Amino acid sequence: MSATTYYATTAEERLSEAQRTLDRHIVSSVSGRCIDCGQLGPCPAREAAALVFSRLLRLPVRRPGVTRPELVSARRVA
């Protein structure tokens, strides 16, 4: 027997908005500041978006390279 989880439209909308917030409020690899608002470390907007994912038991989509690690001389390992 398998369980299926159904999300209401509002939950999907909240997840989409939280994902957009996480995509904007990224902590830079170089300075440790939020790229959007400039706050040092994770900003309150990012923390609130992460809380939405936590409460809905979902994981955000990760996009490699958005923190621009090449600026601190990071390179890919084969």
C-alpha positions in Angstrom: 0.0 0.0 0.0 1.5 3.4 -0.9 0.5 6.7 0.4 0.0 9.7 -1.8 0.3 13.3 -0.7 -1.9 15.9 -2.3 -1.0 19.6 -2.0 -3.6 22.3 -2.3 -3.1 25.0 -4.9 -2.1 27.5 -2.2 0.6 25.1 -0.9 2.1 24.9 -4.4 1.9 28.7 -4.7 3.7 29.1 -1.4 6.4 26.6 -2.5 6.8 28.5 -5.8 7.1 31.8 -4.0 9.6 30.4 -1.5 11.7 28.9 -4.3 11.8 32.4 -6.0 12.9 33.9 -2.7 15.6 31.4 -2.3 16.8 32.0 -5.8 17.1 35.7 -5.2 18.5 35.7 -1.6 21.7 33.7 -2.2 24.6 33.9 0.2 27.7 34.7 -1.8 30.8 32.5 -1.6 33.0 35.5 -1.7 31.7 37.9 1.0 29.2 35.7 2.9 26.5 38.4 2.2 23.1 37.9 0.7 23.4 38.8 -3.0 19.9 40.5 -3.0 19.8 42.5 0.2 23.4 42.6 1.2 22.9 41.3 4.8 25.8 39.3 6.2 24.8 35.6 6.4 21.4 34.2 5.6 18.8 37.0 5.6 15.4 36.8 7.2 13.7 36.5 3.8 15.8 33.4 3.0 15.2 31.9 6.5 11.4 32.4 6.0 11.5 30.7 2.6 13.4 27.8 4.0 10.9 27.5 6.8 8.1 27.1 4.2 9.9 24.1 2.7 10.6 22.6 6.1 6.9 22.9 7.1 5.7 21.3 3.9 8.3 18.5 4.1 9.8 19.4 0.7 13.3 20.3 -0.5 14.1 23.3 -2.6 15.6 23.0 -6.1 19.4 23.5 -6.0 21.1 25.2 -8.8 24.9 24.6 -8.9 27.0 27.6 -9.3 24.6 30.3 -8.2 26.9 31.4 -5.3 29.6 32.1 -7.9 32.3 29.8 -6.3 34.7 30.7 -9.0 35.3 34.0 -7.4 37.0 32.3 -4.5 39.1 30.1 -6.9 37.0 27.1 -6.4 37.1 24.6 -9.3 35.2 21.5 -10.2 36.7 18.1 -9.1 36.4 15.4 -11.8 
